[in-house]
Amino acid sequence: MKEKSCLKEFFHYTSLNVLGMIGLSCYILADTFFVSKALGADGLTALNLAIPIYSFIHGSGLMIGMGGGIKYSIVKSQNDKDRANWIFTNAAAATAAIAGLFFLLGVFGTGYIARLLGADEAVFSMSKTYLQVILLFAPMFMTNNLLLCFIRNDGAPQLAMRAMICGSLSNVVLDYLFMFPLGMGIFGAAFATGLAPVVSILLLLPFILKKKNQFHLCRCRISGKAILGIFSSGLPSLITEVSSGIVMIVFNVILLGIAGNTGVAAYSIIANLSLVAMSVYTGIAQGIQPLLSSNYGKGNRKTVEAVFRYALIAVLAVSATIYLCILLGSEPIVDVFNSERNQSLQSIAQTGIKIYFTACIFAGFNIVASVYFTATEYVLPAHVISVLRGFVLIIPMAFTLSQAAGVLGVWSAFPATELIVSLLGVFLLLKRTGSDKKAAD
């Protein structure tokens, strides 16, 4: 009965969160589709140069939301309401401070950032516009992530899922409205994306205003130590998101040198489809986090192990499904985003997508394993996994393989990195399991 109950909870949390994360990832995918139709290859290039900044904003919000949510779930399971409110208040203060910095960058620094990211005269204006709007909406993106994570850990995953999906659907509708009937161009795409978290927050507010939630802002001293603890627990989430942005920047620079704007446009298609695939794994990981943290706080180690086992099985099934779709449907998938029927773009993207997506199963394992470690307060292995896959391995791998095999080497860097990190992840898991058994004995 306990096994059945655990499996039911697993499906309840992960299915809702996967649906929500797929919806959330459609923020950028909708932009990619409508920009490709309205603005062609130059629009895709401008979008891809600007998207890494969105990853920094989204990752910062997730770092605070996930880190605070983990700590909130553990103390809530121990019935410490005062400490739970203290954690939320510190997380909210950190969100406000970092979101304010992004907002100031949006006001004063977008031209410099666009140049730094590699925008040439053909795409500079579009990149700058997209960057500015996204940065000015940073407080909304980060507040939305904070509330979603805490509400999910407060026992309301259905509400979090509904808010994420409704926000994303509003983005799709507004993308079309702003870019085609209203002809607002790249500004319309960015504005629609910025309004999506506003819609999500509006759906979450009644839950908080009617005091159905168990977390509240309280009068307390903002603690640097508490905020650092939240950052530490949420750091793998930040690195996972930020690394995708940094990898985009590096890959853009390499591809500009090898294949010009067409190569970057092809990568825009591949990278944004990859964001959707990675969102499924992130959904599984974020879905199991409240279950792992609450059961860890209560000392239910067998339930923790069962939930993690279910997550790994889900990763395997999802990976097989995703790659089968890519293998059989690469041509029509790429064709959807190739509005100008550019044969060079079609060829580069079709080849690249088949190589790039071989990383799926390894990336899925790494994302889930990282959250497992952080949710059970064993953060060092999570940091190692996140840093290796985000910075230490993939960047030199991209430069080395691109020198050896050109564009094919660029596509191969991602799966090669994820494979190496997953082998290390297996070793760290076996080491953790051995330590737990010794402690139990």
SULBEL-V810226 format. One record per residue. N is the residue number from 1. SS is DSSP state (~ for helix, > for strand, _ for the rest). OMEGA is omega in radians with two decimals (* if undefined). D_CENTER is the distance of its C-alpha to the mean C-alpha in whole Angstrom. Layout:
N,SS,OMEGA,D_CENTER + N,SS,OMEGA,D_CENTER
This chain:
1,_,3.12,35 + 2,~,3.14,32 + 3,~,3.13,30 + 4,~,3.12,30 + 5,~,3.12,29 + 6,~,3.13,26 + 7,~,3.12,25 + 8,~,3.10,25 + 9,~,3.12,23 + 10,~,3.13,21 + 11,~,-3.12,21 + 12,~,-3.07,21 + 13,~,-3.04,18 + 14,~,-3.12,15 + 15,~,3.12,17 + 16,~,-3.09,16 + 17,~,3.08,13 + 18,~,3.09,12 + 19,~,3.12,14 + 20,~,-3.12,12 + 21,~,3.06,8 + 22,~,3.08,10 + 23,~,-3.13,12 + 24,~,-3.13,9 + 25,~,3.13,8 + 26,~,2.99,11 + 27,~,-3.01,11 + 28,~,-3.13,11 + 29,~,3.09,13 + 30,~,3.08,16 + 31,~,-3.12,16 + 32,~,-3.11,17 + 33,~,-3.06,19 + 34,~,3.07,21 + 35,~,3.13,21 + 36,~,3.14,22 + 37,~,-3.03,25 + 38,~,-2.95,26 + 39,~,3.05,26 + 40,~,-3.03,26 + 41,~,3.12,25 + 42,~,3.09,25 + 43,~,3.09,23 + 44,~,3.12,20 + 45,~,3.13,21 + 46,~,-3.14,21 + 47,~,-3.08,17 + 48,~,3.09,16 + 49,~,-3.09,17 + 50,~,-3.04,16 + 51,~,3.13,12 + 52,~,3.13,11 + 53,~,3.05,12 + 54,~,3.12,10 + 55,~,3.10,7 + 56,~,-3.13,10 + 57,~,-3.12,10 + 58,~,-3.14,7 + 59,~,3.11,7 + 60,~,3.10,10 + 61,~,3.12,10 + 62,~,3.12,8 + 63,~,-3.12,10 + 64,~,-3.12,13 + 65,~,-3.13,12 + 66,~,3.14,12 + 67,~,3.10,14 + 68,~,3.14,17 + 69,~,3.11,16 + 70,~,-3.12,17 + 71,~,3.11,20 + 72,~,-3.11,21 + 73,~,-3.12,21 + 74,~,-3.11,23 + 75,~,3.09,26 + 76,~,3.11,26 + 77,~,3.10,27 + 78,_,3.06,30 + 79,_,3.11,31 + 80,_,-3.02,30 + 81,~,-3.12,30 + 82,~,3.13,31 + 83,~,3.11,28 + 84,~,3.11,25 + 85,~,3.10,26 + 86,~,3.11,26 + 87,~,-3.13,23 + 88,~,-3.13,22 + 89,~,3.09,24 + 90,~,3.10,23 + 91,~,3.12,19 + 92,~,3.13,20 + 93,~,3.11,22 + 94,~,3.10,19 + 95,~,-3.13,17 + 96,~,-3.10,20 + 97,~,-3.09,21 + 98,~,3.10,18 + 99,~,3.09,17 + 100,~,3.10,21 + 101,~,3.10,20 + 102,~,-3.14,18 + 103,~,3.13,20 + 104,~,3.06,23 + 105,~,3.11,21 + 106,~,-3.13,21 + 107,~,-2.95,25 + 108,~,-2.91,26 + 109,_,-2.98,24 + 110,~,3.12,23 + 111,~,3.13,25 + 112,~,-3.13,25 + 113,~,3.14,22 + 114,~,3.09,22 + 115,~,-3.12,25 + 116,~,-3.12,23 + 117,_,3.03,20 + 118,_,-3.13,23 + 119,_,3.06,24 + 120,_,-3.04,28 + 121,_,-3.09,30 + 122,_,-3.03,29 + 123,_,-3.03,26 + 124,~,-3.07,26 + 125,~,-3.14,27 + 126,~,3.13,24 + 127,~,-3.12,21 + 128,~,-3.14,23 + 129,~,-3.12,23 + 130,~,3.14,19 + 131,~,-3.06,18 + 132,~,-3.12,21 + 133,~,-3.11,20 + 134,~,-3.14,16 + 135,~,3.13,17 + 136,~,3.09,20 + 137,_,-3.12,17 + 138,~,3.12,15 + 139,~,3.13,17 + 140,~,3.12,16 + 141,~,-3.05,12 + 142,~,3.08,13 + 143,~,3.11,15 + 144,~,3.11,14 + 145,~,3.13,11 + 146,~,-3.10,14 + 147,~,3.14,16 + 148,~,-3.10,13 + 149,~,-3.12,13 + 150,~,3.13,17 + 151,~,3.08,18 + 152,~,3.12,16 + 153,~,3.12,18 + 154,_,3.07,21 + 155,_,3.14,22 + 156,_,-3.12,21 + 157,~,3.13,18 + 158,~,3.14,19 + 159,~,3.12,19 + 160,~,3.13,16 + 161,~,-3.12,15 + 162,~,-3.13,18 + 163,~,3.14,16 + 164,~,-3.10,13 + 165,~,3.13,15 + 166,~,3.08,18 + 167,~,-3.13,16 + 168,~,3.09,14 + 169,~,3.09,18 + 170,~,3.11,19 + 171,~,-3.13,17 + 172,~,-3.12,19 + 173,~,-3.11,22 + 174,~,3.04,22 + 175,~,-3.12,21 + 176,~,-3.09,24 + 177,~,-3.07,26 + 178,~,-3.01,25 + 179,~,-3.06,25 + 180,~,3.12,28 + 181,~,-3.07,31 + 182,_,3.06,30 + 183,_,-3.07,30 + 184,_,3.05,27 + 185,~,-3.07,26 + 186,~,3.07,23 + 187,~,3.12,23 + 188,~,3.11,23 + 189,~,-3.12,19 + 190,~,-3.12,18 + 191,~,3.09,20 + 192,~,3.12,19 + 193,~,3.14,15 + 194,~,3.14,16 + 195,~,-3.10,18 + 196,~,3.10,16 + 197,~,3.09,15 + 198,~,3.10,18 + 199,~,-3.14,19 + 200,~,-3.13,17 + 201,~,3.13,18 + 202,~,3.10,22 + 203,~,3.14,21 + 204,~,-3.02,20 + 205,~,3.14,23 + 206,~,3.11,26 + 207,~,-3.11,25 + 208,~,-3.10,25 + 209,~,3.10,28 + 210,_,3.07,30 + 211,_,3.02,29 + 212,_,-3.14,28 + 213,_,3.12,25 + 214,_,3.08,26 + 215,_,-3.07,24 + 216,_,2.96,26 + 217,_,-3.14,26 + 218,_,3.07,30 + 219,_,-3.13,32 + 220,_,3.09,31 + 221,_,3.08,31 + 222,_,-3.02,28 + 223,_,3.06,27 + 224,~,3.13,26 + 225,~,3.13,26 + 226,~,-3.13,24 + 227,~,3.08,21 + 228,~,3.08,21 + 229,~,3.08,21 + 230,~,3.11,18 + 231,~,-3.11,16 + 232,~,3.14,17 + 233,~,-3.10,16 + 234,~,-3.06,12 + 235,~,3.10,13 + 236,~,3.10,11 + 237,~,3.09,8 + 238,~,-3.08,8 + 239,~,3.11,10 + 240,~,-3.13,7 + 241,~,-3.09,5 + 242,~,3.14,8 + 243,~,3.11,10 + 244,~,3.09,8 + 245,~,-3.14,10 + 246,~,3.10,13 + 247,~,3.08,13 + 248,~,-3.14,14 + 249,~,-3.12,16 + 250,~,-3.14,18 + 251,~,3.10,18 + 252,~,-3.14,19 + 253,~,-3.13,22 + 254,~,-3.09,23 + 255,~,3.06,23 + 256,~,3.13,25 + 257,~,-3.07,28 + 258,~,-3.00,28 + 259,~,3.08,27 + 260,~,-3.10,27 + 261,~,3.11,25 + 262,~,3.09,26 + 263,~,3.12,24 + 264,~,3.10,21 + 265,~,3.09,21 + 266,~,3.12,21 + 267,~,3.10,18 + 268,~,3.12,16 + 269,~,-3.09,17 + 270,~,-3.07,16 + 271,~,-3.11,12 + 272,~,2.99,11 + 273,~,3.10,13 + 274,~,3.10,11 + 275,~,3.11,7 + 276,~,3.12,9 + 277,~,-3.14,10 + 278,~,3.13,7 + 279,~,3.09,6 + 280,~,3.12,10 + 281,~,3.08,9 + 282,~,3.09,7 + 283,~,3.08,9 + 284,~,-3.10,12 + 285,~,3.14,11 + 286,~,3.10,10 + 287,~,-3.12,13 + 288,~,-3.05,16 + 289,~,3.12,15 + 290,~,3.12,18 + 291,~,3.13,20 + 292,~,-3.06,20 + 293,~,-3.10,20 + 294,~,3.13,23 + 295,~,3.05,25 + 296,~,3.11,25 + 297,~,3.13,26 + 298,~,-3.13,29 + 299,_,3.14,29 + 300,_,-3.04,29 + 301,~,-3.13,28 + 302,~,3.10,29 + 303,~,3.09,26 + 304,~,-3.14,24 + 305,~,-3.13,25 + 306,~,-3.14,25 + 307,~,3.13,21 + 308,~,3.12,20 + 309,~,3.10,22 + 310,~,-3.13,21 + 311,~,3.13,18 + 312,~,3.09,19 + 313,~,3.11,21 + 314,~,3.11,18 + 315,~,3.13,16 + 316,~,-3.12,19 + 317,~,-3.13,20 + 318,~,-3.11,17 + 319,~,3.13,17 + 320,~,-3.14,21 + 321,~,-3.11,20 + 322,~,-3.05,18 + 323,~,3.08,20 + 324,~,3.10,23 + 325,~,3.14,22 + 326,~,-3.08,21 + 327,~,-3.07,24 + 328,~,-3.00,26 + 329,~,-3.07,25 + 330,~,-3.10,23 + 331,~,3.13,26 + 332,~,3.12,26 + 333,~,3.13,22 + 334,~,-3.09,22 + 335,~,3.12,25 + 336,~,-3.07,23 + 337,~,-3.08,22 + 338,_,-3.02,25 + 339,_,-3.12,27 + 340,_,-3.11,30 + 341,_,3.12,30 + 342,_,-3.05,30 + 343,~,3.11,31 + 344,~,3.09,30 + 345,~,-3.13,26 + 346,~,-3.10,27 + 347,~,-3.13,28 + 348,~,-3.08,25 + 349,~,-3.14,22 + 350,~,3.10,24 + 351,~,-3.08,25 + 352,~,-3.05,21 + 353,~,3.14,19 + 354,~,3.13,22 + 355,~,-3.04,21 + 356,~,-3.04,18 + 357,~,2.99,17 + 358,~,3.12,19 + 359,~,-2.92,16 + 360,~,-3.03,14 + 361,~,-3.13,16 + 362,~,3.11,16 + 363,~,3.12,12 + 364,~,3.10,12 + 365,~,-3.10,15 + 366,~,-3.14,13 + 367,~,-3.13,10 + 368,~,3.14,13 + 369,~,-3.14,15 + 370,~,3.12,13 + 371,~,3.08,13 + 372,~,-3.14,16 + 373,~,-3.10,18 + 374,~,-3.10,16 + 375,~,3.13,17 + 376,_,3.06,21 + 377,_,3.07,21 + 378,_,-2.83,21 + 379,~,-3.05,19 + 380,~,3.09,20 + 381,~,3.11,20 + 382,~,3.11,16 + 383,~,-3.14,16 + 384,~,-3.14,18 + 385,~,-3.07,16 + 386,~,-3.11,13 + 387,~,-3.14,15 + 388,~,-3.09,17 + 389,~,-3.09,14 + 390,~,-3.01,12 + 391,~,-2.87,16 + 392,~,-3.08,19 + 393,_,-2.93,19 + 394,~,-3.10,17 + 395,~,3.06,19 + 396,~,3.10,22 + 397,~,-3.14,22 + 398,~,3.13,21 + 399,~,-3.09,24 + 400,~,-3.09,26 + 401,~,3.10,26 + 402,~,3.06,26 + 403,~,-3.09,29 + 404,~,-2.99,30 + 405,~,3.09,29 + 406,_,-3.09,28 + 407,~,3.12,25 + 408,~,3.09,25 + 409,~,3.09,25 + 410,~,-3.14,21 + 411,~,-3.08,20 + 412,~,-3.05,21 + 413,~,-3.09,20 + 414,~,3.12,16 + 415,~,3.14,18 + 416,~,3.13,20 + 417,~,-3.10,18 + 418,~,3.11,16 + 419,~,-3.12,20 + 420,~,-3.11,21 + 421,~,-3.13,18 + 422,~,3.08,19 + 423,~,3.08,22 + 424,~,3.13,22 + 425,~,3.09,20 + 426,~,3.11,23 + 427,~,-3.14,25 + 428,~,3.10,23 + 429,~,3.12,23 + 430,~,3.10,27 + 431,~,3.12,28 + 432,~,3.14,26 + 433,~,3.11,28 + 434,~,3.13,31 + 435,~,3.14,31 + 436,~,3.13,30 + 437,~,3.11,33 + 438,~,3.14,36 + 439,~,-3.14,35 + 440,~,3.12,36 + 441,_,*,39
